[in-house]
């Protein structure tokens, strides 16, 4: 009887471990999924990827849940400091709309190749959402090259259909692509726009990610028809941004552990002794062109989590029209505004 009892115990442990794995929350599962997808991307030497909204099994729109999954994967990739870069989703939406491409149509090799050409993306991450009863949701994700449409990696995940997931499932899809996966991805609306000479900065509403990070998305537009603009976020010698967000409770947030940004350089600038040797490269925006950028602001462990609502943001920008000469004029511009956060 002892061997039977031992076998029963092993089976019980195995079943309990499997059950535990199935009831992880969505953010934990997506974080693990990001790690598994990052390996083949790096192994195949891909340098820039884009994450597309996840769809239902039949290819139709999965609404807010599909958007949420794609957004979370994008943020997790960025925060992991990968060997590859990730196309900002606001920029992705702009490119799709400009070239009349669709999220669903990117499965087609010709359309995927076009996105690769327009955005410099060499791999796409696509996925499907598969409900499993009322208690859990399964995901499948694939990494597809834009030049050959070859699948170079895949992974699965499963998470519990808790109240947060149910809310995303039931939330109505807004915008011109509501109820359709064939329309272009809806761009986030600009909440605040500021001008600094030829530079126009468009800020989208703040997002709170994983309950501990503020995410700032912005579009930087060069309105000069003949000259490039170089722009960077000002930081101190340790790499901490000279920018801050104050939430609705008055708590301030910075990138305390080293600043995180995509689409825009972070630079240390000494205005009293500026030359190229003590100013790291800035981001060039060509005439009549634009770039999309995302910056994360993370709280210290001793501080409470960021609160939604009306928040104040202060961004310190470094601007210059010609940073190629040994001595160039660089201006420090302070963008102060109020933004909503959710």
HELIX and SHEET records of a PDB file:
HELIX    1   1 UNK A    2  UNK A   22  1                                  21    
HELIX    2   2 UNK A   26  UNK A   43  1                                  18    
HELIX    3   3 UNK A   63  UNK A   79  1                                  17    
HELIX    4   4 UNK A   89  UNK A   98  1                                  10    
HELIX    5   5 UNK A  104  UNK A  107  5                                   4    
HELIX    6   6 UNK A  109  UNK A  119  1                                  11    
HELIX    7   7 UNK A  163  UNK A  170  1                                   8    
HELIX    8   8 UNK A  276  UNK A  278  5                                   3    
SHEET    1   A 4 UNK A  55  UNK A  56  0                                        
SHEET    2   A 4 UNK A 123  UNK A 132  1                                        
SHEET    3   A 4 UNK A  48  UNK A  51  1                                        
SHEET    4   A 4 UNK A  85  UNK A  86  1                                        
SHEET    1   B 4 UNK A  55  UNK A  56  0                                        
SHEET    2   B 4 UNK A 123  UNK A 132  1                                        
SHEET    3   B 4 UNK A 136  UNK A 145 -1                                        
SHEET    4   B 4 UNK A 151  UNK A 160 -1                                        
SHEET    1   C 4 UNK A 190  UNK A 196  0                                        
SHEET    2   C 4 UNK A 199  UNK A 204 -1                                        
SHEET    3   C 4 UNK A 213  UNK A 222 -1                                        
SHEET    4   C 4 UNK A 207  UNK A 209 -1                                        
SHEET    1   D 5 UNK A 190  UNK A 196  0                                        
SHEET    2   D 5 UNK A 199  UNK A 204 -1                                        
SHEET    3   D 5 UNK A 213  UNK A 222 -1                                        
SHEET    4   D 5 UNK A 290  UNK A 298 -1                                        
SHEET    5   D 5 UNK A 260  UNK A 262 -1                                        
SHEET    1   E 5 UNK A 252  UNK A 253  0                                        
SHEET    2   E 5 UNK A 244  UNK A 246 -1                                        
SHEET    3   E 5 UNK A 309  UNK A 320 -1                                        
SHEET    4   E 5 UNK A 229  UNK A 235 -1                                        
SHEET    5   E 5 UNK A 265  UNK A 268  1                                        
SHEET    1   F 5 UNK A 252  UNK A 253  0                                        
SHEET    2   F 5 UNK A 244  UNK A 246 -1                                        
SHEET    3   F 5 UNK A 309  UNK A 320 -1                                        
SHEET    4   F 5 UNK A 229  UNK A 235 -1                                        
SHEET    5   F 5 UNK A 283  UNK A 285 -1                                        
SHEET    1   G 4 UNK A 252  UNK A 253  0                                        
SHEET    2   G 4 UNK A 244  UNK A 246 -1                                        
SHEET    3   G 4 UNK A 309  UNK A 320 -1                                        
SHEET    4   G 4 UNK A 331  UNK A 341 -1                                        
END                                                                             
